[in-house]
């Protein structure tokens, strides 16, 4: 009986320390790249006024191809969703919850504006009801340094449309977000 108790304790300790080691490895891998998303800050639009201001004062280059999305931004998105993919504006994509072709993305590019250290990515997201996602990134040469995202029911295809819509809806309850971050 005593050896059985010792065996159970040893197994528990082995599992405990193995989990701790795996946890450290996983957090280290993420910390090397990943910006930590503060959901409360995004859902309350706490960082949005600063990002809008920076967008207004920055010239953005409009891109219509997903391959032009900055590597830092794409790496950021794939760090949260390794299968993140997005179709170009005129390409096929899965717009509904009926997935006819699993190889097609669930997202379709509407607008990508890229500037020095800031960018806007607007795209349609298919599923049960289609929505438009607005993602704003502040970044340096190595990583995303600030991030905001919202979900709306309007197709926004320019920087000006996006900024105007954000300003008009920033203080409305459920205006730019639900209570869940999804991108």
C-alpha positions in Angstrom: 0.0 0.0 0.0 2.9 2.4 0.9 4.7 1.7 -2.4 1.4 2.4 -4.3 1.0 5.8 -2.5 4.6 6.7 -3.4 4.1 5.6 -7.0 1.0 7.8 -7.2 2.8 10.8 -5.8 5.7 10.3 -8.2 3.4 10.1 -11.2 1.6 13.3 -10.0 4.9 15.1 -9.6 6.1 13.9 -13.0 2.9 15.1 -14.7 3.0 18.4 -12.8 6.6 19.3 -13.8 6.1 18.1 -17.4 3.1 20.4 -17.7 5.0 23.3 -16.3 7.8 22.7 -18.7 5.4 22.5 -21.7 3.7 25.7 -20.5 7.0 27.5 -20.3 7.9 26.4 -23.8 4.6 27.4 -25.2 4.6 30.8 -23.6 8.3 31.3 -24.7 7.4 30.6 -28.3 4.5 33.0 -28.2 6.4 35.7 -26.4 9.1 35.7 -29.0 6.6 37.1 -31.5 3.1 37.6 -30.2 1.5 40.9 -29.1 -0.8 40.1 -26.3 -4.4 41.1 -27.2 -6.2 43.0 -24.4 -9.8 42.1 -25.1 -11.2 44.6 -22.6 -9.2 47.4 -24.2 -10.5 46.6 -27.6 -14.1 45.9 -26.7 -14.2 49.3 -24.8 -12.5 51.0 -27.8 -9.8 52.4 -25.4 -7.0 52.3 -28.0 -9.2 53.2 -31.0 -9.1 57.1 -30.8 -5.3 57.0 -30.9 -5.3 54.6 -33.8 -7.8 56.7 -35.7 -5.7 59.8 -35.2 -2.6 58.1 -36.5 -4.5 56.7 -39.5 -5.8 60.2 -40.3 -2.3 61.6 -40.3 -0.7 58.8 -42.3 -0.8 58.2 -46.0 -1.8 54.7 -46.7 -1.0 52.7 -49.9 -4.1 50.8 -51.0 -3.4 47.2 -51.9 -5.8 44.8 -53.7 -3.9 41.6 -53.3 -3.5 39.6 -50.2 0.1 38.8 -51.0 0.8 42.5 -50.3 -0.2 42.2 -46.6 2.9 43.0 -44.6 4.6 39.9 -43.2 4.5 41.2 -39.7 0.7 41.5 -39.9 0.2 38.1 -41.6 2.5 36.5 -39.0 0.4 38.1 -36.2 -2.8 36.8 -37.7 -1.4 33.3 -38.1 -0.1 33.3 -34.6 -3.7 33.4 -33.4 -5.2 31.3 -36.2 -2.6 29.1 -38.0 -5.1 28.4 -40.8 -5.8 32.2 -41.4 -6.3 32.7 -45.1 -8.0 35.4 -47.1 -9.1 35.5 -50.8 -8.4 38.4 -53.1 -11.4 40.6 -54.0 -12.3 38.7 -57.2 -11.5 35.2 -56.1 -13.8 32.5 -54.9 -14.3 32.1 -51.1 -16.8 30.5 -48.7 -19.3 33.2 -48.0 -21.8 31.1 -46.0 -21.9 28.4 -43.4 -22.4 25.8 -46.1 -18.8 24.9 -46.9 -18.8 23.5 -50.5 -15.1 23.7 -50.9 -12.9 23.3 -47.8 -9.9 24.6 -49.7 -11.4 28.1 -50.1 -10.9 30.8 -47.5 -13.7 32.1 -45.3 -12.5 35.6 -45.7 -12.5 38.0 -48.7 -10.4 41.1 -48.9 -12.3 44.4 -49.1 -9.5 46.9 -48.4 -5.9 46.9 -47.2 -4.3 50.2 -46.6 -0.6 50.0 -45.5 1.4 52.9 -44.1 4.5 53.5 -42.2 3.9 51.5 -39.0 0.1 51.4 -39.3 -2.4 49.5 -41.5 -6.1 48.8 -41.9 -7.3 45.4 -43.1 -11.1 45.2 -43.9 -12.5 41.9 -45.1 -15.8 40.0 -45.3 -16.0 36.9 -43.1 -18.4 34.2 -44.1 -20.4 31.9 -41.9 -23.8 32.1 -40.4 -24.5 35.7 -41.6 -21.7 37.6 -43.4 -20.0 40.4 -41.6 -17.2 42.8 -42.3 -14.1 42.8 -40.0 -12.0 45.9 -39.5 -8.5 45.3 -38.2 -6.1 48.1 -37.4 -2.5 47.3 -36.7 0.3 49.5 -35.4 3.6 47.7 -35.9 7.4 48.0 -36.2 9.8 46.0 -38.3 9.5 43.0 -36.0 6.0 42.8 -34.5 2.6 44.3 -34.0 2.7 46.8 -31.2 -1.0 47.8 -31.0 -4.1 46.2 -32.4 -7.9 46.9 -32.6 -10.6 44.9 -34.3 -14.3 45.4 -34.9 -17.2 43.7 -36.6 -19.7 45.6 -38.7 -22.4 45.0 -41.3 -21.2 47.5 -43.9 -18.6 46.9 -46.6 -15.9 49.5 -46.1 -13.6 49.7 -49.1 -11.5 52.8 -48.4 -9.5 54.5 -45.6 -11.9 57.4 -45.6 -15.1 55.2 -45.4 -13.5 53.2 -42.5 -12.5 56.2 -40.5 -15.8 58.0 -40.9 -17.7 54.8 -39.9 -15.5 54.3 -36.9 -15.9 57.9 -35.7 -19.7 57.7 -36.1 -20.0 54.5 -34.2 -17.3 54.5 -31.6 -19.6 55.5 -28.7 -22.6 53.4 -29.7 -23.4 50.3 -27.7 -22.8 47.3 -30.0 -21.7 49.8 -32.6 -18.3 48.3 -33.5 -18.1 45.1 -31.6 -20.2 42.4 -30.0 -18.9 41.0 -26.7 -16.6 38.6 -28.5 -13.4 39.2 -30.4 -13.3 37.3 -33.6 -11.2 37.9 -36.6 
